[in-house]
Structure formats: structure tokens, C-alpha cells
């Protein structure tokens, strides 16, 4: 999976959000507020990654076990896929 190039992360009022640009903004004209973990996931999906690779990166970066990391990553990735921000 990899992030859709028509979605970008921006900081608005000190908070990170993901918004659609270009043609994608016709289908999704909202924004997704992200916490530090969401920003970490988004930044890592700049390049193609499997869920296992993403979970391994989270386990290495955070003090979390693989099952919790996978559960959190899967929920956020599902949200991103739902609006078209993730492809693959």
C-alpha cells in the first residue's frame, strides 16, 4: 500500500490534517485530523509498504507490541482507504 499523491498532510493551527487536492477533492472535500501515530503512519506510506512492514516500523519506533500496532494501523489504514487516500 502507498498513499495517494492527491492527498497531502498539512499543519493547521498546530494540528496535522490530511486533505485531498486536485481531482480527489471532488470526491472527498473534508479533512482527517491525525495524531502523532497517524502522522507517523502517513509519513511511512510515502513509499510502498506492506502492513507487516508498517507494523514493524511502529514496533521499532513506539513502545508497543505487534498486536496493538497492527490493530491501530489497520484501523487508520481502513479509514484512509475509505476516502481514497491509500492505494494498493
C-alpha positions in Angstrom: 0.0 0.0 0.0 1.0 3.6 -0.6 -0.6 6.9 -0.1 -2.4 8.6 -2.9 -0.4 11.5 -4.3 -3.6 13.6 -4.4 -3.8 13.6 -0.6 -1.4 15.7 1.5 -0.7 16.3 5.2 -0.7 19.9 6.4 -0.4 21.5 9.8 -3.4 23.8 10.6 -3.3 25.6 13.9 -0.7 23.2 15.2 -2.7 20.1 14.3 -1.9 17.7 11.4 -4.6 17.0 8.9 -4.8 15.1 5.7 -6.7 16.7 2.9 -7.4 15.9 -0.7 -6.1 18.1 -3.6 -6.8 18.1 -7.3 -9.3 15.7 -8.7 -9.5 13.8 -5.4 -11.0 16.9 -3.7 -14.2 16.4 -5.8 -14.8 13.0 -4.1 -13.5 14.0 -0.6 -13.7 17.6 0.4 -13.2 17.1 4.1 -10.1 16.6 6.3 -8.8 13.9 8.5 -7.2 15.0 11.8 -4.3 12.9 12.7 -2.4 12.4 15.9 1.4 11.7 16.1 0.8 8.0 15.3 -1.4 8.8 12.4 1.3 11.2 11.1 3.9 8.5 11.6 1.9 6.1 9.5 1.1 8.6 6.8 4.8 9.6 6.5 5.9 6.0 6.2 3.4 5.4 3.4 5.2 7.8 1.2 6.8 4.6 -0.2 5.1 1.3 -0.9 4.8 -0.8 2.3 3.1 -3.9 3.4 1.1 -3.9 6.6 3.8 -6.2 8.2 6.5 -3.6 7.3 4.4 -0.8 8.7 3.7 -2.7 11.9 7.5 -3.5 12.3 8.3 0.2 11.9 5.7 1.1 14.6 7.1 -1.5 17.0 10.6 -0.2 16.5 9.6 3.4 17.0 7.0 3.2 19.7 6.9 1.1 23.0 4.1 -1.1 21.7 3.6 -4.8 20.9 3.0 -6.0 17.4 -0.7 -7.0 18.0 -1.5 -3.5 19.3 0.4 -1.8 16.5 -1.3 -3.9 13.9 -4.7 -3.2 15.3 -4.1 0.6 15.4 -2.5 0.6 11.9 -5.3 -1.4 10.4 -8.0 0.9 11.8 -6.3 4.0 10.5 -5.4 2.5 7.1 -9.0 1.4 6.7 -10.1 5.0 7.3 -7.6 6.3 4.8 -8.7 3.6 2.2 -12.3 4.6 2.8 -11.7 8.1 1.4 -9.2 7.0 -1.3 -6.1 8.3 0.5 -4.4 4.9 0.3 -4.0 2.8 -2.8 -2.7 -0.7 -3.2 
